[in-house]
Amino acid sequence: MKINSKVICGILNVTPDSFSDGGLYLEKEKAVSRAVLMAEEGAKWIDIGGQSSRPFSNPISASEEMNRVIPVLTEVRRKLQNVVISIDTYYPEVAIEAVKAGADVINDITGLRDENMIEVVLRYKKPVVIMHMKGTPSDMQKEPFYEDVVDEIKNFFNEKIKTLNKYGYDDIILDPGIGFGKNLEHNIEIIKNMKIFKSLGYPIMFGPSRKSFIGAISGEKKPEKRVSGTVSACLYCYEFVDIFRVHDVYEINQAFSVFEKLLK
């Protein structure tokens, strides 16, 4: 996927239990309106997900996830022709239906653990976001351990890249997975070493939005009040990140407008 400028990706959680905005956009009309608003605020990409991946969450079935996301995705596609839409799922069957409904990108938080998802990517030839997650959402924050978090994620990416390249496929986006099986120190190390992931030669997606590491640093317990911390993390990584996956599109877009002007 060719990316010529910084892209803001708006998060659309069609879930009752996501850590920050669970329940706000479970109804189709509200979800579609939210997508339209984020596009108006500067999002060039909308990431639609129907299953919470917050720490200690339990999985739902593929059919339930499909029932949540496909009607919303279909309508968002109809209304927003010029916006990239990704489906946030690790279920191959959900990815297939999402692609048929108009999804441009498959965003797999499990980093293609399921070989059937690799087959889907190769069959439909859609760009794929490979995210690093240690464990599963239900257990990933139970004392995560790394000898070297940056090196382990880099090796994970190289392995997945090699697998896809073996089939002649190269339309890959990398996401180091902030907060997915990482503690505060791990997240800080990832953010400080984003250049290393960028050196692998693929676009980088970064998702720090409202996450607990911001709360751990600032003391803010409410996710919706971690917007300033999100902006700070995004600006710190600005040079090496291509796609910023965030809840607060307006605030990030404004910060980038000022930041980019000052860089000139």
C-alpha positions, 0 to 999 in steps of 0.5 A, spaced: 500 500 500 503 506 497 502 512 502 505 518 500 503 522 507 501 521 514 494 518 515 489 519 520 485 512 521 479 513 525 477 508 530 470 505 529 468 500 535 461 497 534 462 493 540 458 494 547 465 493 551 471 496 548 475 499 553 474 507 551 468 507 547 464 501 548 456 501 547 457 508 543 456 506 536 453 499 537 447 501 533 448 502 526 446 509 525 450 512 530 456 508 528 455 510 520 454 517 523 461 517 527 464 514 521 462 520 517 464 525 522 471 522 523 472 523 515 469 530 516 474 531 521 480 529 517 480 521 517 482 518 511 482 511 513 476 508 518 478 502 522 471 498 523 471 492 529 466 488 532 470 485 538 473 488 544 480 486 544 481 490 551 485 486 556 482 480 559 476 481 554 473 474 552 472 473 545 465 472 541 463 468 535 465 470 528 457 470 526 456 475 532 462 479 530 459 479 522 452 481 524 455 487 528 460 490 523 458 488 516 451 492 516 455 498 518 461 497 513 456 496 507 453 503 509 460 506 511 462 504 504 456 507 500 457 514 504 464 514 504 467 512 497 474 516 498 476 513 505 480 507 506 476 502 510 479 496 514 476 491 518 479 489 524 478 482 525 482 475 526 476 471 523 478 469 516 470 468 515 469 475 517 475 478 513 472 475 507 465 478 508 468 485 509 472 485 503 465 483 499 462 489 503 467 493 501 473 493 505 480 495 503 484 492 508 485 487 513 487 489 520 489 482 524 491 483 531 493 476 531 498 477 526 496 472 521 496 466 527 491 463 523 493 460 516 486 461 513 487 468 514 493 468 510 489 464 505 484 470 505 489 475 504 493 472 498 486 470 495 483 477 495 490 481 495 488 486 500 493 490 504 494 486 511 496 490 517 500 485 521 500 487 529 504 484 534 500 481 540 503 476 545 498 472 548 491 473 547 486 479 549 484 475 555 491 473 558 496 478 554 497 483 560 498 477 565 505 479 567 508 480 559 515 478 559 521 479 554 528 479 553 528 484 548 521 487 546 524 491 540 528 485 538 522 480 539 517 484 535 522 485 529 523 478 529 516 477 529 515 481 523 521 479 519 518 472 520 511 474 517 514 478 512 518 472 509 512 468 509 508 472 505 514 474 501 514 466 499 508 467 496 510 473 492 506 478 496 508 484 499 502 489 501 504 489 508 503 494 514 506 493 520 503 495 527 508 493 533 501 493 538 502 498 543 498 495 549 497 488 547 502 484 551 506 489 553 507 493 560 509 500 561 516 499 560 515 495 554 511 500 550 516 506 552 521 502 549 517 500 542 515 508 542 522 510 543 525 505 537 519 506 532 525 507 527 527 500 527 520 497 525 520 503 520 527 500 517 524 494 515 521 497 509 514 497 510 508 502 512 508 503 520 501 503 523 501 506 531 495 505 535 497 509 542 490 512 543 487 513 550 491 507 552 493 505 559 500 506 558 498 514 558 494 513 564 500 510 568 504 515 566 499 521 567 495 518 573 489 519 569 484 513 570 479 515 565 481 513 557 477 519 554 481 524 558 488 521 555 487 525 549 493 530 550 497 524 552 495 520 545 497 527 541 504 527 545 505 520 543 503 521 536 508 527 535 514 523 538 513 518 533 511 522 527 517 521 523 517 514 523 509 512 523 505 512 517 498 511 519 496 513 526 490 509 529 486 514 534 479 515 537 480 523 537 481 525 529 479 532 530 485 533 535 490 529 532 489 532 525 489 539 529 496 537 532 499 535 525 497 541 522 501 545 527 506 541 527 507 540 520 507 547 519 513 548 524 517 543 521 517 547 514 
